[in-house]
Amino acid sequence: MNTRTDARSDSDRRPVTRPGRHGDPLLRRIGRGLALPFLPSDHTRGFLETGEALQRAITTGRRIVVTRPRAGADEATVTALLASVFAHYRHDRVLTLDITPGSNSLARRLGVTPSSSLGEVARKRVSASSFEELAPHLAHVRDRLWMLPAVHSGPEATSLDAGAFQETLLPITRYFGVTLIDRGADVFDGFNRAAQASAHAHVLVAPATAQGAADIGRGFDWMTTQGDASLPKRIVVVLVEQSPDEDPRFDHEGAAEVLRKSGAEVVRVGYDRHLAHTDGLEPRRLSASTHAAATRIALEALKRAAR
């Protein structure tokens, strides 16, 4: 990506169709419901263990940055999925922050219209001495989940710098167990660099194609040449299939095996009709495989963030 307009995620331009469509076909949902009483006890125990792991106590707020190496990967969707998982399982608050200038893709995925932004909080010098003072500036998504864009479109889009990150964002994150930071790939201002450097863990999103996996591999090679060979150990790679059989010749397992040698974890999110044809994310309409993948990504990211 070479232009600022590419900073917008693909979901900013996605047409909205069939808002109530389920990720799984009706017959598959019925079959899964009929089979549920006959599943082995290990199946239920696995869900309980996963829930307990995601509910682990955190002494200080953890920041997880979700980004993509290039256009064509919808990191906002993955951010929204993770936010839903953390908000469902955890007992503390979860914050999602979109720091891509001019983008509203995360807000659309979460189904909210923010009335404020981090830039406004900084400019108005809002006191964050308590969550109650901060809450009016946040968009409440559901339950324990909140959302805040870094900036709105217009002149303010370039007003944040590394100082604003230290003075405004860091104090805010102490009120949240997990803060998910949605970051565009081609934005390299001081604020974005500071957010990237502050992350306890990273989620790197790419299309589930040979090209997408190659982009991740080149990124890992670059980290090694920069002396950051240990960074992949804090990364969860998410390969997203955005259309059915997007790259039928792509060897996902082979690519995942190669990428895992760096220390990263790799999770594939298969094609989901709900995500493909709906703007706002409704967790209950996601396919079972998407639910499972999102939960695994959240668990792996939290493990790396809590180290």
Phi, psi and omega in degrees: 000129184241354183238156180295328181299335179289350179296335178289136179289157180303332182291344175296334185250003184286128175293146181266120179220150177044064185300339182257014186289139177275152176292323179258143175298160184301315182298323179292322179293320178295315180298321179294321179294321179291328183278341187306315182295343185259002180288147181294158182298332179300328180297311179293319181298324178298319178296318180295318180294321177296316178300317179296321180294321180286342179266007183306142182291140179237125184285324176229152183303138179259137178249126180240119180267129177249122183214180182220149181285335180198173179299155178108352176241126185270086182291336179297322178296316179295320177300315180295321177298313180296320179300318180295320180295310182297318181294328180288317187270324188276159180258353177258180183281153177235134179242135171247135184229122178261114183249020174272115183304131175079000183263139174238018186296321180292317179300320179293320178297324181273352176074033180233161175236096183298140178258354180220181179208167178297323178300320178291322177300318179292316184293322181274359180053048179296130178288129178248039181284349175208157179294327181299326178286331182277326189308320181299343181265358181256150172268120181275116183277301178189153175042246183261016186255131181230158182221145177210125173282153177290314181215160170264175177292160177105196185303328183293345187299340181244017189272349183265143179225185182300326178297320179296325178296312182293321187273335186245307186289312183303315177298328181291321187294345181290347179270003185230138177293319180226132172243122178259122183251112179273116188234128176292153187285332189252023179252119187233029178288173183299323180295315180294320179297319179294320179296316179299316183291335184276352187294138172277337177206160182232143172242118185252120188252134178214157176297150178279067181224167177299321179295318179298315178295323179295322177300317179296315180301317178295323177297318178295321178298319180296320178301320180295316181293335179272004180083016181251042184297338180276347183300318180305336178293345178255014185246139168248119178272130178242117178257115188254126176271111187266353174210156181301130180052050183304318178220083188299338180269358182288125179269088184299313183297320178295317179295319180297320180298319179294314182293327180293339179297339179280347183109350180282160170258151182232128180230135178259134173251112182287170179301133181232121183297325180296313180293326184285331188243009182228141178280300180282137183276127173245105185308323183290346180261358178290154176291158180299322181292325177292318175304312182296317181294316181297320179296320179293319178299314180300317181296315181293321179294320180294321177303315182288325180289331185269000181292000000 
